[in-house]
């Protein structure tokens, strides 16, 4: 599935359930836009998975609060410790 230059999602076929994969989410604005576009085209977005959540607190998309968001890392997981050493990465939450 992909959005083409005209912002049309192609490749949905009969199965309209999907999970959105995003690299980095900061404010969630781009995710909200993509979610809105996908829903308009008939997609049933079940969840969002991102590599890095840069937002505050628990991952959530404000315009879609019921949409589950799962992150591999949060911003704090990637920040160095006071000693200058990087904290060992934590696995999936």
Order of alpha helices (4+ residues) and beta strands (2+ residues): beta-beta-beta-alpha-beta-beta-alpha
